[in-house]
Amino acid sequence: MPMAIDSIFSLWQFVSTAVSLLMLGVWITGFVLSLWIMRWYAGAGGCLALGTGLPAISTLVYGI
């Protein structure tokens, strides 16, 4: 019985780690994509495309 509990726990650990890494990958991909889109909009005139919100966002991102 304890062996079954250990194997279930290790399986849960594996699944949890895999999901965490997947979520991290999705987050990093989204972050890089948003930076790329912001850079593209800034190059194209930025505030004309997205209203007045983009300059503040760009300042925040480039300030970091």
C-alpha positions in Angstrom: 0.0 0.0 0.0 2.7 2.6 0.8 4.4 1.9 -2.5 1.1 2.8 -4.4 0.9 6.0 -2.5 4.5 6.9 -3.3 4.0 6.2 -7.0 0.9 8.3 -7.1 2.7 11.1 -5.3 5.7 10.9 -7.7 3.3 10.8 -10.7 1.5 13.9 -9.3 4.9 15.6 -8.8 5.8 14.8 -12.4 2.5 16.1 -13.8 2.7 19.2 -11.6 6.2 20.0 -12.8 5.3 19.4 -16.4 2.3 21.8 -16.1 4.4 24.4 -14.4 7.0 24.3 -17.1 4.4 24.4 -19.8 2.8 27.5 -18.2 6.2 29.1 -17.9 6.8 28.5 -21.6 3.4 30.0 -22.5 4.2 33.0 -20.3 7.6 33.6 -21.8 6.3 33.2 -25.3 3.5 35.7 -24.7 5.9 38.1 -23.1 8.3 38.0 -26.0 5.4 38.2 -28.5 4.0 41.3 -26.8 7.4 43.0 -26.8 7.7 42.2 -30.5 4.3 43.6 -31.3 4.9 46.7 -29.2 8.2 47.3 -31.0 6.4 46.9 -34.3 3.7 49.3 -33.4 6.2 51.8 -32.0 8.1 51.6 -35.3 4.8 52.2 -37.2 3.8 55.3 -35.3 2.5 53.5 -32.2 -0.1 55.9 -30.7 -2.0 56.2 -34.0 -2.6 52.4 -34.0 -3.4 51.9 -30.3 -4.6 55.2 -29.0 -2.9 57.0 -26.1 -2.3 53.8 -24.0 0.7 52.6 -25.9 3.2 55.3 -25.1 2.7 54.7 -21.3 3.1 51.0 -21.8 6.1 51.4 -24.0 7.7 53.7 -21.4 7.0 51.2 -18.7 8.5 48.3 -20.6 11.5 50.1 -22.0 12.0 51.7 -18.6 12.4 48.2 -17.1 
